[in-house]
Amino acid sequence: MKRVALVMGTRPEAIKFAPVIRLLQRDPRFEPAVISTGQHREMLHETLAAFGLSVDHDMAVMRERQTLSGTTARILESLDTYLPEQRPDAVLVHGDTATTLAGALAAFHHRIPVVHVEAGLRSGTLSSPFPEEGNRRLVARVADLHLAPTWGNRDHLLKEGVPARDIVVTGNTVIDALQWGARHAADWGRPELEDLEQESRRVILASAHRRDAWPQLSDIARAWRRLADRGDARVVIPLHRNPAVREAILPVVAGHPDITVTDPLPYLSFCRLLDRADMIISDSSGAQEEGPALGTPTLVLADVTERVETIETGAARLVGKTTEGIVEAAASLLDDSAAYTAMARAVNPYGDGYAAERTVGALAHYFGLGPAPSLFAPESSLVTGHFPAGVAQLAG
C-alpha cells in the first residue's frame, strides 16, 4: 500500500481534489492523507465536508492580510516538519496556488515524488494570471508525474521539455466534482437566494477576486451595476472574503435592487447557482470550466487565459476588465438569442466525469500497481441538454 499526501489550501483545490480523495479512500492500493495548509481554511473545510471528507492534518498558516511570501514561507516551514515525520510515497499538489508551489518544493527538498494535478496550463504571459502562471511553471520543473487536463496542456509541457512518458491526459476533475455536486445540491445556502427559482429575469452569476484584477475591481463592479440597470437581468455576486476585494466592489454595487450580494456559498449551493445561472461573468478559473460543462455562456474577465480551449470552441469569451468591454459583451448575449445559443451549445473540452478515475489510475501505474489508464478524449464531452453524459460513480 502506497501512502500519498494530498496538499491543498484553497477552496478550488478542495473541490478538484475531492473526487480523487473519494476514490483513493476506496482503493486498497493507497492510504491517502488530506493535508490543509489553511490558506483558505474555513472554506476548504466546509467544501470537503460537503463531499463527506475531512482534513487529516491542518497547518493553519492563515494570517490577517497575509502576503504571498509570508504564506509560502509558513507553508514550507510546516511541511518541512510534517513530511520527514510521515514520509509519504508521493505528494499530490493541484494547480497553481501558493500552497501548490510550497507543497511541490517541500516534497522536492525531501526527495519525495511530486504529482502535479491540473498540470500544463499556460497563459504565455508570466504576469497574468499573477502569481498563478509563475507558480505552475515552477512546479513543472520539480514534478515527477504531470496530470494534464487537456491535450493542449500536454503540448505545453512537451514544449518545455517534459518527457511524454511523464504526462497523462486525464480531463479536469472539476467536472467530476460539478456533476456530483449538481446531483446532491439541496438548498441555496443563503436566504437572499431563495427566490431564484421564481426569478423571471436572466440571472448573471458574477465574481472577481484574482490579484491581477485588483486595480480594475471597481471598473468590473461598475459593469455589473450597469447590467443590472437594464432591468431584464439580476446579478448575483458571491463575494470573495478577501478584504481588498470587498473594499473595491461593495461601495459600487451595494443597495442596487437588482444586485444580490452574498457571502461565498457552500459548494453544493454554488453548484445549484451555477446550474440556475443564464450567464457567468468571472475571472475564476473554475468558472471557465464549469460554465461550458453546463452549457452556460461564460465571459472571462481577462485579456489572456490559460484555458484557451473554451475560447477556441466558443463556449467562453475573453472580455477584459474594462467597464465598457464587459457591458458590451454581456449585452450582446442578452440581446441576441442566436449568439447566446451558439455559446450555450459549444463543446465542453474539459471533462467527461472520469478524470478522477484516470488520476488514480495514473498514480497506480506510476507505482507499478496497475495498467496505464485510458486517456481523456474531449470528443466525448459534447454538451447534451444542461448536463453532459458520463457521470462518474462517486456517490456513496
Sine and cosine of phi, psi and omega as CSV:
sin_phi,cos_phi,sin_psi,cos_psi,sin_omega,cos_omega
0.00,0.00,0.73,-0.68,-0.02,-1.00
-0.99,-0.16,0.74,-0.68,0.05,-1.00
-1.00,-0.01,0.81,-0.58,-0.01,-1.00
-0.80,-0.60,0.70,-0.71,0.04,-1.00
-0.97,-0.24,0.80,-0.60,0.07,-1.00
-0.97,-0.25,0.94,-0.35,-0.10,-1.00
-0.99,-0.16,0.83,-0.56,-0.03,-1.00
-0.57,-0.82,0.35,-0.94,-0.02,-1.00
-0.62,-0.79,-0.29,0.96,-0.09,-1.00
-0.85,-0.53,0.27,-0.96,0.03,-1.00
-0.86,0.51,-0.72,0.69,0.03,-1.00
-0.85,0.52,-0.61,0.80,0.05,-1.00
-0.90,0.44,-0.65,0.76,0.02,-1.00
-0.90,0.44,-0.68,0.74,0.00,-1.00
-0.87,0.49,-0.74,0.67,-0.11,-0.99
-0.98,0.21,-0.39,0.92,0.06,-1.00
-1.00,0.09,-0.41,0.91,-0.13,-0.99
-0.82,0.57,-0.75,0.66,0.01,-1.00
-0.88,0.48,-0.54,0.84,0.03,-1.00
-0.93,0.36,-0.70,0.72,0.00,-1.00
-0.87,0.49,-0.70,0.72,-0.01,-1.00
-0.85,0.53,-0.67,0.74,0.00,-1.00
-0.95,0.30,-0.63,0.77,0.03,-1.00
-0.89,0.46,-0.61,0.79,0.00,-1.00
-0.91,0.42,-0.43,0.90,-0.01,-1.00
-1.00,-0.05,-0.12,0.99,-0.10,-0.99
-0.99,-0.13,0.89,-0.46,-0.05,-1.00
-0.92,0.40,-0.15,0.99,0.00,-1.00
-0.99,0.14,-0.20,0.98,-0.13,-0.99
-0.74,-0.67,0.49,-0.87,0.15,-0.99
-0.82,-0.57,0.99,-0.10,-0.07,-1.00
-0.99,0.11,0.56,-0.83,0.13,-0.99
-0.81,-0.58,0.80,-0.60,-0.03,-1.00
-1.00,-0.08,0.89,-0.45,-0.06,-1.00
-0.93,-0.37,0.86,-0.51,0.07,-1.00
-0.97,-0.22,0.81,-0.59,0.09,-1.00
-0.98,0.18,-0.32,0.95,0.00,-1.00
1.00,0.08,0.26,0.96,-0.02,-1.00
-0.85,0.52,-0.71,0.70,0.16,-0.99
-0.81,-0.58,0.94,0.35,-0.31,-0.95
-0.86,0.51,-0.83,0.56,-0.09,-1.00
-0.90,0.44,-0.70,0.72,-0.02,-1.00
-0.91,0.41,-0.59,0.81,0.01,-1.00
-0.92,0.40,-0.74,0.67,-0.01,-1.00
-0.88,0.47,-0.67,0.74,0.00,-1.00
-0.89,0.46,-0.66,0.75,-0.02,-1.00
-0.93,0.38,-0.72,0.69,0.04,-1.00
-0.87,0.49,-0.63,0.78,0.00,-1.00
-0.87,0.49,-0.55,0.83,0.03,-1.00
-0.88,0.48,-0.50,0.87,0.04,-1.00
-1.00,-0.03,0.10,1.00,-0.05,-1.00
0.97,0.26,0.46,0.89,-0.05,-1.00
-0.89,-0.46,0.30,-0.95,0.04,-1.00
-0.60,-0.80,0.22,-0.97,-0.01,-1.00
-1.00,0.02,0.67,-0.74,0.04,-1.00
-1.00,0.02,-0.49,0.87,0.00,-1.00
-0.53,-0.85,0.81,-0.59,-0.04,-1.00
-0.91,-0.42,0.86,-0.51,-0.04,-1.00
-1.00,0.04,-0.30,0.95,0.12,-0.99
0.76,0.65,0.83,0.56,-0.03,-1.00
-1.00,0.08,-0.14,0.99,-0.13,-0.99
-0.86,0.51,0.70,-0.71,0.10,-1.00
-0.72,-0.69,0.41,-0.91,0.03,-1.00
-0.88,0.47,0.78,-0.63,0.00,-1.00
0.73,0.69,0.77,0.63,-0.06,-1.00
-0.92,0.38,0.51,-0.86,0.06,-1.00
-1.00,-0.07,0.32,-0.95,0.03,-1.00
-0.88,0.47,-0.70,0.72,-0.02,-1.00
-0.91,0.42,-0.68,0.73,0.01,-1.00
-0.89,0.45,-0.69,0.73,0.02,-1.00
-0.89,0.46,-0.74,0.67,-0.02,-1.00
-0.88,0.48,-0.66,0.75,-0.01,-1.00
-0.90,0.43,-0.68,0.74,0.00,-1.00
-0.92,0.40,-0.60,0.80,0.04,-1.00
-0.91,0.42,-0.71,0.70,0.03,-1.00
-0.85,0.52,-0.71,0.71,-0.02,-1.00
-0.89,0.45,-0.68,0.74,-0.01,-1.00
-0.92,0.40,-0.69,0.72,0.01,-1.00
-0.93,0.38,-0.46,0.89,0.02,-1.00
-0.90,0.43,-0.40,0.92,0.09,-1.00
-1.00,0.02,-0.69,0.73,-0.10,-0.99
-0.93,0.38,-0.74,0.67,-0.15,-0.99
-0.89,0.45,-0.69,0.72,0.03,-1.00
-0.91,0.42,-0.52,0.86,0.00,-1.00
-0.95,0.30,-0.69,0.72,-0.09,-1.00
-1.00,-0.04,-0.47,0.88,0.04,-1.00
0.70,0.71,0.91,0.42,0.06,-1.00
-0.93,0.38,0.35,-0.94,0.03,-1.00
-0.98,0.18,-0.32,0.95,0.06,-1.00
-0.36,-0.93,0.45,-0.89,0.10,-0.99
-0.89,-0.46,0.82,-0.57,0.05,-1.00
-0.98,-0.18,0.78,-0.63,0.10,-0.99
-0.83,-0.56,0.37,-0.93,-0.09,-1.00
-0.80,-0.60,0.77,-0.64,0.24,-0.97
0.96,0.27,-0.86,-0.51,-0.29,-0.96
-0.40,-0.92,0.48,0.88,-0.01,-1.00
-1.00,0.03,0.05,-1.00,0.12,-0.99
-0.87,0.50,-0.61,0.79,0.06,-1.00
-0.88,0.47,-0.67,0.74,0.01,-1.00
-0.86,0.51,-0.76,0.65,-0.03,-1.00
-0.90,0.43,-0.74,0.67,-0.03,-1.00
-0.91,0.41,-0.64,0.77,0.01,-1.00
-0.89,0.45,-0.69,0.72,0.01,-1.00
-0.91,0.41,-0.68,0.73,-0.04,-1.00
-0.92,0.39,-0.65,0.76,0.01,-1.00
-0.90,0.43,-0.68,0.73,0.03,-1.00
-0.89,0.45,-0.67,0.74,0.04,-1.00
-0.86,0.50,-0.68,0.73,0.02,-1.00
-0.87,0.49,-0.53,0.85,-0.02,-1.00
-0.99,-0.15,0.24,0.97,0.06,-1.00
0.84,0.55,0.64,0.77,0.08,-1.00
-0.96,-0.28,0.75,-0.66,-0.03,-1.00
-0.83,0.56,0.68,-0.73,0.01,-1.00
-0.97,-0.26,0.81,-0.59,0.08,-1.00
-0.94,-0.35,0.88,-0.47,-0.05,-1.00
-0.98,-0.18,0.95,-0.32,0.06,-1.00
-1.00,0.04,0.66,-0.75,-0.14,-0.99
0.91,0.42,0.79,0.61,-0.03,-1.00
-1.00,-0.02,0.43,-0.90,0.17,-0.99
1.00,0.00,0.04,1.00,0.07,-1.00
-0.95,0.32,0.71,-0.71,0.00,-1.00
-0.56,-0.83,0.75,-0.66,0.13,-0.99
-1.00,0.01,-0.37,0.93,-0.07,-1.00
1.00,0.06,-0.07,1.00,0.00,-1.00
-0.82,-0.58,0.91,-0.41,-0.14,-0.99
-0.87,0.49,-0.48,0.88,-0.06,-1.00
-1.00,-0.05,0.06,1.00,-0.05,-1.00
-0.54,-0.84,0.90,-0.44,-0.08,1.00
-0.97,0.23,0.51,-0.86,-0.02,-1.00
-0.94,-0.34,0.75,-0.66,0.06,1.00
-0.99,-0.10,0.21,0.98,-0.17,-0.99
-0.85,0.53,-0.68,0.74,-0.03,-1.00
-0.88,0.48,-0.67,0.74,0.04,-1.00
-0.92,0.40,-0.67,0.74,-0.01,-1.00
-0.86,0.51,-0.73,0.68,-0.10,-1.00
-0.94,0.35,-0.55,0.84,0.05,-1.00
-0.92,0.39,-0.64,0.77,0.00,-1.00
-0.92,0.38,-0.65,0.76,0.01,-1.00
-0.89,0.46,-0.61,0.79,-0.01,-1.00
-0.87,0.50,-0.45,0.89,-0.03,-1.00
-0.96,0.29,-0.40,0.92,-0.06,-1.00
-0.91,-0.42,-0.09,1.00,-0.04,-1.00
-0.97,0.26,0.53,-0.85,0.04,-1.00
-0.99,-0.16,-0.53,0.85,0.01,-1.00
-0.74,-0.67,0.81,-0.59,-0.09,-1.00
-0.93,-0.38,0.91,-0.41,0.00,-1.00
-0.98,-0.20,0.98,-0.18,-0.12,-0.99
-1.00,-0.03,0.74,-0.67,0.04,-1.00
-0.91,0.41,-0.58,0.81,-0.09,-1.00
-0.73,-0.68,0.23,-0.97,0.05,-1.00
-0.93,0.36,-0.50,0.87,0.09,-1.00
-0.90,0.43,-0.64,0.77,0.07,-1.00
-0.89,0.46,-0.64,0.77,0.05,-1.00
-0.87,0.50,-0.68,0.73,0.00,-1.00
-0.87,0.49,-0.64,0.77,0.04,-1.00
-0.86,0.52,-0.70,0.71,-0.03,-1.00
-0.91,0.40,-0.66,0.75,0.02,-1.00
-0.87,0.49,-0.66,0.75,0.01,-1.00
-0.91,0.42,-0.43,0.90,0.02,-1.00
-1.00,0.00,0.07,1.00,0.09,-1.00
1.00,-0.09,0.16,0.99,0.05,-1.00
-0.97,0.25,0.79,-0.62,0.00,-1.00
-0.88,0.47,0.62,-0.78,-0.01,-1.00
-0.84,0.54,-0.54,0.84,-0.04,-1.00
-0.91,0.41,-0.30,0.95,-0.04,-1.00
-0.99,-0.12,0.10,1.00,-0.05,-1.00
-0.88,-0.48,0.72,-0.70,0.09,-1.00
-0.78,-0.62,0.79,-0.62,0.03,-1.00
-1.00,0.03,0.91,-0.42,-0.15,-0.99
-0.93,-0.36,-0.29,0.96,-0.31,-0.95
0.99,0.14,0.13,-0.99,-0.05,-1.00
-0.98,-0.21,0.76,-0.65,-0.03,-1.00
-0.92,0.39,-0.22,0.97,0.05,-1.00
-0.89,0.45,-0.49,0.87,0.03,-1.00
-0.94,0.33,-0.64,0.76,0.10,-1.00
-0.84,0.54,-0.73,0.68,-0.03,-1.00
-0.91,0.42,-0.67,0.74,-0.02,-1.00
-0.90,0.44,-0.69,0.72,0.01,-1.00
-0.90,0.44,-0.66,0.75,0.06,-1.00
-0.91,0.42,-0.72,0.70,-0.04,-1.00
-0.90,0.44,-0.63,0.78,-0.01,-1.00
-0.90,0.43,-0.52,0.85,0.02,-1.00
-0.97,0.24,-0.37,0.93,-0.11,-0.99
-0.94,-0.34,-0.02,1.00,0.00,-1.00
-0.90,0.43,0.80,-0.60,-0.08,-1.00
-0.94,-0.34,-0.64,0.77,-0.05,-1.00
-0.57,-0.82,0.06,-1.00,-0.06,-1.00
-0.98,0.18,-0.37,0.93,0.03,-1.00
0.99,0.14,-0.26,0.97,0.02,-1.00
-0.63,-0.78,0.74,-0.68,-0.04,-1.00
-0.88,0.47,-0.49,0.87,-0.04,-1.00
-0.94,0.33,-0.12,0.99,0.01,-1.00
-0.96,-0.29,-0.02,1.00,-0.12,-0.99
-0.87,0.49,-0.43,0.90,-0.05,-1.00
-1.00,0.01,0.12,0.99,-0.06,-1.00
-0.91,0.41,-0.51,0.86,0.00,-1.00
-0.90,0.44,-0.49,0.87,-0.01,-1.00
-1.00,-0.09,0.00,1.00,-0.05,-1.00
-0.92,0.39,0.83,-0.55,-0.03,-1.00
-1.00,0.02,-0.35,0.94,0.02,-1.00
-0.99,0.17,0.29,-0.96,0.13,-0.99
-0.91,0.41,0.64,-0.77,-0.02,-1.00
-0.97,-0.25,0.84,-0.54,0.04,-1.00
-0.96,-0.29,0.88,-0.47,0.09,-1.00
-1.00,0.04,0.87,-0.49,-0.11,-0.99
-0.83,-0.56,0.67,-0.75,0.07,-1.00
-0.38,-0.92,0.45,-0.89,0.08,-1.00
-0.35,-0.94,0.71,-0.70,-0.02,-1.00
-0.39,-0.92,-0.23,0.97,-0.11,-0.99
-0.89,0.46,0.56,-0.83,-0.07,-1.00
-0.86,0.51,-0.61,0.80,-0.03,-1.00
-0.94,0.33,-0.19,0.98,0.06,-1.00
-1.00,-0.09,-0.14,0.99,-0.10,-1.00
-0.82,0.58,-0.67,0.74,0.00,-1.00
-0.90,0.43,-0.35,0.93,-0.04,-1.00
-0.95,-0.32,0.18,0.98,-0.08,-1.00
-0.87,0.49,-0.62,0.79,0.02,-1.00
-0.91,0.40,-0.61,0.79,0.06,-1.00
-0.90,0.44,-0.67,0.75,0.02,-1.00
-0.89,0.45,-0.70,0.71,0.01,-1.00
-0.89,0.46,-0.60,0.80,0.04,-1.00
-0.90,0.43,-0.56,0.83,0.06,-1.00
-0.90,0.43,-0.69,0.73,0.02,-1.00
-0.88,0.47,-0.64,0.77,0.00,-1.00
-0.91,0.42,-0.66,0.75,0.01,-1.00
-0.91,0.41,-0.58,0.81,0.06,-1.00
-0.92,0.40,-0.62,0.79,0.06,-1.00
-0.92,0.39,-0.51,0.86,0.02,-1.00
-0.89,0.46,-0.36,0.93,-0.02,-1.00
-0.87,0.49,-0.56,0.83,0.00,-1.00
1.00,-0.03,-0.20,0.98,-0.02,-1.00
-0.95,-0.31,0.16,0.99,-0.01,-1.00
-0.62,-0.79,0.54,-0.84,0.10,-1.00
-0.91,-0.41,0.81,-0.59,-0.04,-1.00
-0.99,-0.15,0.82,-0.57,0.02,-1.00
-0.92,-0.38,0.84,-0.55,-0.08,-1.00
-0.87,-0.50,0.98,-0.19,0.19,-0.98
-0.97,0.23,0.97,-0.23,-0.23,-0.97
-1.00,0.08,0.78,-0.63,0.02,-1.00
-0.85,0.52,0.51,-0.86,-0.07,-1.00
-0.98,0.19,-0.21,0.98,-0.03,-1.00
-0.86,0.51,0.81,-0.58,-0.03,-1.00
-0.84,0.54,-0.59,0.81,0.00,-1.00
-0.89,0.46,-0.60,0.80,0.02,-1.00
-0.94,0.33,-0.72,0.70,-0.04,-1.00
-0.91,0.41,-0.64,0.77,-0.04,-1.00
-0.92,0.39,-0.43,0.90,0.02,-1.00
-1.00,0.06,-0.59,0.81,-0.14,-0.99
-1.00,-0.02,-0.69,0.72,-0.13,-0.99
-0.85,0.53,-0.70,0.72,-0.01,-1.00
-0.86,0.50,-0.43,0.90,-0.04,-1.00
-0.99,0.12,-0.63,0.78,-0.16,-0.99
-0.97,-0.23,-0.27,0.96,-0.10,-1.00
-0.86,0.50,0.68,-0.74,0.10,-0.99
1.00,0.05,-0.12,0.99,0.00,-1.00
-0.96,0.28,0.76,-0.65,-0.09,-1.00
-0.92,0.40,-0.37,0.93,-0.03,-1.00
-0.95,-0.30,0.29,0.96,0.10,-1.00
-0.86,-0.52,0.80,-0.59,0.05,-1.00
-0.94,-0.35,0.91,-0.42,0.05,-1.00
-0.98,-0.21,0.77,-0.64,-0.01,-1.00
-0.70,-0.72,0.37,-0.93,0.14,-0.99
-0.92,0.40,0.29,-0.96,0.05,-1.00
-0.79,0.61,0.68,-0.74,-0.09,-1.00
-1.00,0.07,0.48,-0.88,0.23,-0.97
-0.82,0.57,0.51,-0.86,-0.16,-0.99
-0.84,0.54,-0.71,0.71,-0.03,-1.00
-0.90,0.43,-0.60,0.80,0.07,-1.00
-0.92,0.39,-0.61,0.80,0.03,-1.00
-0.91,0.42,-0.61,0.79,0.07,-1.00
-0.87,0.49,-0.65,0.76,0.02,-1.00
-0.90,0.43,-0.65,0.76,0.04,-1.00
-0.91,0.41,-0.65,0.76,0.06,-1.00
-0.84,0.54,-0.68,0.74,-0.02,-1.00
-0.94,0.35,-0.54,0.84,-0.01,-1.00
-0.97,0.22,-0.47,0.88,-0.12,-0.99
-0.90,0.43,0.59,-0.81,0.10,-1.00
-1.00,-0.09,-0.30,0.95,0.01,-1.00
-0.39,-0.92,0.54,-0.84,0.07,-1.00
-0.86,-0.51,0.75,-0.66,0.10,-0.99
-0.82,-0.58,0.94,-0.35,-0.19,-0.98
-0.34,-0.94,0.38,-0.93,0.18,-0.98
-0.97,-0.24,0.14,0.99,-0.03,-1.00
-0.95,0.32,0.71,-0.71,0.08,-1.00
-0.91,0.41,-0.63,0.77,0.01,-1.00
-0.88,0.47,-0.63,0.78,-0.01,-1.00
-0.88,0.47,-0.55,0.83,0.00,-1.00
-0.93,0.37,-0.32,0.95,0.04,-1.00
-0.99,-0.17,-0.64,0.77,-0.08,-1.00
-0.96,0.28,-0.65,0.76,0.01,-1.00
-0.84,0.55,-0.82,0.57,0.03,-1.00
-0.86,0.51,-0.54,0.84,0.01,-1.00
-0.91,0.41,-0.44,0.90,-0.01,-1.00
-0.98,-0.18,0.02,1.00,-0.05,-1.00
0.95,0.33,0.49,0.87,-0.01,-1.00
-0.96,-0.27,0.89,-0.46,0.03,-1.00
-0.80,0.60,0.74,-0.67,-0.13,-0.99
-0.81,-0.58,0.84,-0.54,0.05,-1.00
-0.98,-0.22,0.85,-0.53,-0.13,-0.99
-0.99,-0.13,0.83,-0.56,-0.03,-1.00
-0.99,0.16,0.96,0.28,-0.03,-1.00
-0.25,-0.97,0.29,-0.96,0.09,-1.00
-0.99,-0.14,-0.39,0.92,0.08,-1.00
-0.69,-0.72,0.37,-0.93,0.04,-1.00
-0.57,-0.82,0.51,-0.86,0.10,-0.99
-0.99,0.11,-0.17,0.98,0.00,-1.00
-0.96,-0.28,0.93,0.36,-0.14,-0.99
-0.97,0.26,-0.31,0.95,-0.10,-0.99
-0.87,0.49,-0.66,0.75,-0.02,-1.00
-0.95,0.30,-0.45,0.89,0.09,-1.00
-0.93,0.37,-0.66,0.75,-0.02,-1.00
-0.92,0.39,-0.60,0.80,-0.01,-1.00
-0.99,0.14,-0.26,0.97,0.00,-1.00
1.00,-0.03,0.09,1.00,0.00,-1.00
-0.97,0.23,-0.35,0.94,0.02,-1.00
-0.65,-0.76,0.28,-0.96,-0.04,-1.00
-0.62,-0.79,0.71,-0.71,0.11,-0.99
-0.98,0.22,0.80,-0.61,-0.05,-1.00
-0.83,-0.56,0.08,1.00,0.00,-1.00
0.95,0.33,-0.33,-0.94,-0.09,-1.00
-0.77,-0.63,0.19,0.98,0.02,-1.00
-1.00,0.07,0.49,-0.87,-0.01,-1.00
-0.85,0.53,-0.75,0.66,-0.07,-1.00
-0.90,0.43,-0.67,0.74,-0.02,-1.00
-0.90,0.44,-0.66,0.75,0.00,-1.00
-0.92,0.39,-0.73,0.68,-0.02,-1.00
-0.88,0.47,-0.70,0.72,-0.03,-1.00
-0.88,0.48,-0.71,0.70,-0.03,-1.00
-0.92,0.40,-0.69,0.73,-0.01,-1.00
-0.92,0.38,-0.67,0.74,-0.01,-1.00
-0.89,0.46,-0.58,0.82,-0.01,-1.00
-0.89,0.45,-0.54,0.84,0.03,-1.00
-0.98,0.18,-0.61,0.79,0.01,-1.00
-0.93,0.38,-0.49,0.87,-0.09,-1.00
-0.99,-0.13,-0.28,0.96,-0.10,-1.00
-0.85,-0.53,0.98,-0.20,-0.08,-1.00
-0.91,0.42,-0.54,0.84,0.02,-1.00
-0.92,0.39,-0.67,0.74,0.03,-1.00
-0.91,0.42,-0.65,0.76,0.02,-1.00
-0.88,0.47,-0.75,0.67,-0.04,-1.00
-0.89,0.46,-0.61,0.79,0.01,-1.00
-0.88,0.48,-0.67,0.74,0.04,-1.00
-0.94,0.35,-0.65,0.76,-0.06,-1.00
-0.91,0.41,-0.46,0.89,-0.06,-1.00
-0.99,-0.16,0.12,0.99,-0.02,-1.00
-0.94,0.35,0.28,-0.96,-0.05,-1.00
-0.95,0.33,0.68,-0.73,0.17,-0.99
-1.00,0.02,0.93,-0.37,-0.10,-1.00
-1.00,-0.05,0.12,0.99,-0.25,-0.97
-0.96,-0.28,-0.27,0.96,-0.01,-1.00
0.03,-1.00,0.34,-0.94,0.04,-1.00
-0.84,-0.55,0.15,0.99,0.00,-1.00
1.00,-0.06,0.06,1.00,-0.03,-1.00
-0.85,-0.52,0.33,0.94,-0.01,-1.00
-0.91,0.42,-0.61,0.79,0.01,-1.00
-0.90,0.43,-0.63,0.78,0.03,-1.00
-0.90,0.44,-0.67,0.75,0.04,-1.00
-0.92,0.40,-0.58,0.81,0.02,-1.00
-0.88,0.47,-0.76,0.65,0.02,-1.00
-0.91,0.42,-0.63,0.78,0.04,-1.00
-0.89,0.46,-0.64,0.77,0.03,-1.00
-0.91,0.41,-0.63,0.78,0.03,-1.00
-0.91,0.42,-0.68,0.73,0.03,-1.00
-0.89,0.46,-0.66,0.75,0.00,-1.00
-0.91,0.42,-0.61,0.79,0.03,-1.00
-0.85,0.53,-0.62,0.79,-0.02,-1.00
-1.00,0.00,0.08,1.00,-0.01,-1.00
0.96,0.27,0.43,0.90,-0.06,-1.00
-0.97,-0.24,0.05,1.00,-0.03,-1.00
-0.04,-1.00,0.13,-0.99,0.00,-1.00
-0.96,0.29,0.29,-0.96,0.08,-1.00
-0.91,0.41,0.66,-0.75,-0.02,-1.00
-0.96,0.27,0.38,-0.93,0.15,-0.99
-0.92,0.40,0.50,-0.87,-0.06,-1.00
-1.00,-0.06,0.47,-0.89,-0.01,-1.00
-0.92,0.39,0.73,-0.68,0.08,-1.00
-0.90,-0.43,0.93,-0.37,-0.10,-0.99
-0.89,0.45,-0.31,0.95,0.01,-1.00
-0.88,0.47,-0.37,0.93,-0.02,-1.00
-0.99,0.13,0.04,1.00,-0.11,-0.99
-0.94,-0.34,0.42,0.91,0.07,-1.00
-0.88,0.47,0.69,-0.73,0.01,-1.00
-0.95,0.31,0.81,-0.59,0.05,-1.00
-0.83,-0.55,0.93,-0.36,-0.12,-0.99
0.95,0.32,-0.63,-0.78,-0.03,-1.00
-0.99,-0.17,-0.21,0.98,0.04,-1.00
-0.75,-0.66,0.70,-0.71,0.05,-1.00
-0.95,0.33,0.40,-0.91,0.03,-1.00
-0.98,0.22,0.14,-0.99,0.09,-1.00
1.00,0.09,0.75,0.66,-0.02,-1.00
-0.95,0.32,0.76,-0.65,0.03,-1.00
-0.92,0.38,0.56,-0.83,-0.04,-1.00
-1.00,0.06,0.97,0.23,-0.06,-1.00
-0.96,-0.27,-0.34,0.94,-0.08,-1.00
-0.94,0.35,0.66,-0.75,0.03,-1.00
-0.99,0.13,0.00,0.00,0.00,0.00
